[in-house]
Every structure is written in structure tokens, then in C-alpha cells.
Amino acid sequence: MAACEGITPRARRLLDRVRAAEPGEEPFTFMISGGCCGGTNPVLCRRSSIIDGFDVQLGEVDGVAVYAHPDHARYLAADRFVIDALDDVRSDTFSLEIAHGGRFVLRELPRVTPATAAVLSRTP
């Protein structure tokens, strides 16, 4: 199972705004930063920002590959998360969506253990 399990409707709307405003031949990709500028938020960039054979793919959402630095990918691969968005935020990131009124963020999904699976199966 991929660590990145999807994208929220709010994040999809933001991604659609970026795609409409910044068409191009080169595909977009998410790089989950491990540090200074982006924290652990996904940075939307062009595919050429990814280092082939080094950065680790953690999944794909809405046709956009999700990558992380190998050291950071080890931690993220043990989690389950989705890409969400915040509206009307200011940020000092290099991520492409900032000019389009939002910021992509990660939302961790709960771990499903046998106990939580039993509870969820009884929930109407």
C-alpha cells in the first residue's frame, strides 16, 4: 500500500487552479520536504525537480507523483496520509500553488489496527 492514499476535494480544486493557470508540457509532482522551507508539507513543483534514482516515490494522486528524500521517505512510508489544502494562506515556500490562493498540507490518516477495524465495522 502506498503511503500517500489520496487527495482531498479542497486540494483537488487547488491543483485544478494551478493546472489551469500554469499549463505546460512538463508534469507536476509533489515533493514532501523534510525541512527548512516547506516543513513536511508537500511542495508542488515540476517533474524536473525530482532526482531520478534518488528521490523515492510514495504514491500518486490525481495523476501527480508524490516523492520524498530517501531519509524522509523511510518515516513517511510507515504512515498513511492524504494531501489536503488550506485556503488563503501566506507562506514562504517555493511551492507553485501559493500564487493561486492556497497551500498544500499533509493530513495523517489513523492507523487501522485489529481493534479499530472491529470498531469501524460496527459503525453505521
Backbone torsions as a table, in degrees:
resi	resn	phi	psi	omega
1	MET	NA	134.0	178.6
2	ALA	-71.6	146.5	179.1
3	ALA	-65.0	-42.1	178.8
4	CYS	-87.3	114.5	-172.2
5	GLU	-103.6	4.4	176.8
6	GLY	158.0	-167.6	-177.6
7	ILE	-140.7	139.4	-178.6
8	THR	-78.5	161.4	177.1
9	PRO	-57.3	-39.2	179.0
10	ARG	-63.1	-41.9	178.4
11	ALA	-67.3	-36.9	178.3
12	ARG	-63.9	-40.5	178.2
13	ARG	-63.0	-40.9	178.0
14	LEU	-66.2	-43.7	178.1
15	LEU	-60.9	-40.1	177.7
16	ASP	-62.8	-38.3	177.4
17	ARG	-62.9	-43.0	179.3
18	VAL	-65.0	-45.5	-179.8
19	ARG	-60.0	-40.5	-179.3
20	ALA	-68.4	-36.6	-175.8
21	ALA	-85.5	-24.1	-174.8
22	GLU	-129.8	61.1	178.8
23	PRO	-67.7	156.4	178.3
24	GLY	180.0	166.6	-179.5
25	GLU	-72.4	-36.2	-175.1
26	GLU	-80.6	129.7	-177.3
27	PRO	-70.3	157.7	173.9
28	PHE	-81.6	158.9	172.6
29	THR	-148.8	155.5	172.6
30	PHE	-101.9	132.6	171.7
31	MET	-116.6	119.7	177.8
32	ILE	-85.8	111.5	-175.9
33	SER	-71.2	152.1	177.7
34	GLY	-108.0	12.0	-173.9
35	GLY	-166.7	-131.1	-158.4
36	CYS	-47.6	-66.3	-169.8
37	CYS	-74.3	-42.6	-174.6
38	GLY	-105.0	0.8	-174.0
39	GLY	60.0	-130.6	173.7
40	THR	-109.9	20.7	178.1
41	ASN	-78.7	149.4	176.1
42	PRO	-71.4	133.8	177.4
43	VAL	-102.8	121.9	177.2
44	LEU	-83.8	123.7	-178.4
45	CYS	-144.3	-177.8	175.6
46	ARG	-88.1	155.8	-175.5
47	ARG	-56.4	-29.5	-178.7
48	SER	-66.5	-12.3	177.5
49	SER	-79.2	-12.0	-178.9
50	ILE	-87.4	138.6	178.6
51	ILE	-95.2	106.4	179.9
52	ASP	-59.5	136.4	179.5
53	GLY	81.5	-3.1	179.7
54	PHE	-121.7	-61.6	179.4
55	ASP	-65.8	147.0	-173.6
56	VAL	-107.3	128.1	177.9
57	GLN	-79.8	130.2	-178.7
58	LEU	-108.3	2.0	-179.9
59	GLY	149.5	-168.4	178.4
60	GLU	-149.5	137.1	178.3
61	VAL	-132.1	127.9	176.7
62	ASP	51.2	38.0	178.9
63	GLY	80.4	8.8	-179.5
64	VAL	-115.4	120.8	178.9
65	ALA	-69.4	147.2	-179.8
66	VAL	-116.9	122.9	-176.6
67	TYR	-124.0	162.4	171.9
68	ALA	-149.4	158.8	172.3
69	HIS	-59.6	144.4	-176.2
70	PRO	-53.2	-42.8	-179.8
71	ASP	-64.7	-41.2	179.8
72	HIS	-73.4	-34.4	-179.0
73	ALA	-62.5	-32.5	178.7
74	ARG	-59.0	-41.0	179.4
75	TYR	-74.4	-43.9	-177.5
76	LEU	-66.7	-32.6	-177.9
77	ALA	-64.8	-21.4	178.8
78	ALA	-84.2	-8.3	-178.5
79	ASP	-108.3	170.4	172.9
80	ARG	-121.8	130.3	-179.3
81	PHE	-148.6	163.9	172.6
82	VAL	-123.9	160.1	174.2
83	ILE	-95.2	126.2	179.3
84	ASP	-120.0	-177.9	178.6
85	ALA	-142.4	151.0	171.1
86	LEU	-109.8	139.3	-179.9
87	ASP	-92.3	148.0	172.2
88	ASP	52.5	50.2	177.6
89	VAL	-110.7	158.6	174.1
90	ARG	-109.5	142.9	-177.8
91	SER	-152.8	157.3	178.4
92	ASP	-102.6	26.5	-178.4
93	THR	-85.1	164.3	175.2
94	PHE	-91.3	1.6	-174.8
95	SER	-62.7	140.0	-172.1
96	LEU	-67.5	-22.5	-175.5
97	GLU	-77.0	-16.1	-175.6
98	ILE	-55.6	-40.6	-179.8
99	ALA	-70.0	-6.1	-175.8
100	HIS	-115.5	21.7	169.4
101	GLY	86.7	25.1	178.8
102	GLY	-164.6	-178.5	180.0
103	ARG	-146.3	128.7	175.9
104	PHE	-76.0	142.3	178.2
105	VAL	-139.6	161.7	174.6
106	LEU	-95.4	143.2	172.6
107	ARG	-124.5	117.3	179.3
108	GLU	-73.5	138.7	175.4
109	LEU	-95.4	147.8	-179.8
110	PRO	-65.7	148.9	175.1
111	ARG	-74.3	138.8	178.1
112	VAL	-99.1	108.2	176.7
113	THR	-100.5	169.1	176.6
114	PRO	-55.7	-37.1	-179.6
115	ALA	-68.1	-44.7	-179.8
116	THR	-71.4	-32.1	176.9
117	ALA	-63.5	-39.0	178.1
118	ALA	-64.5	-42.0	178.4
119	VAL	-65.1	-45.9	-179.7
120	LEU	-62.4	-34.4	-179.1
121	SER	-69.9	-21.7	178.9
122	ARG	-93.8	-7.4	-177.3
123	THR	-80.9	126.3	-179.1
124	PRO	-66.6	NA	NA
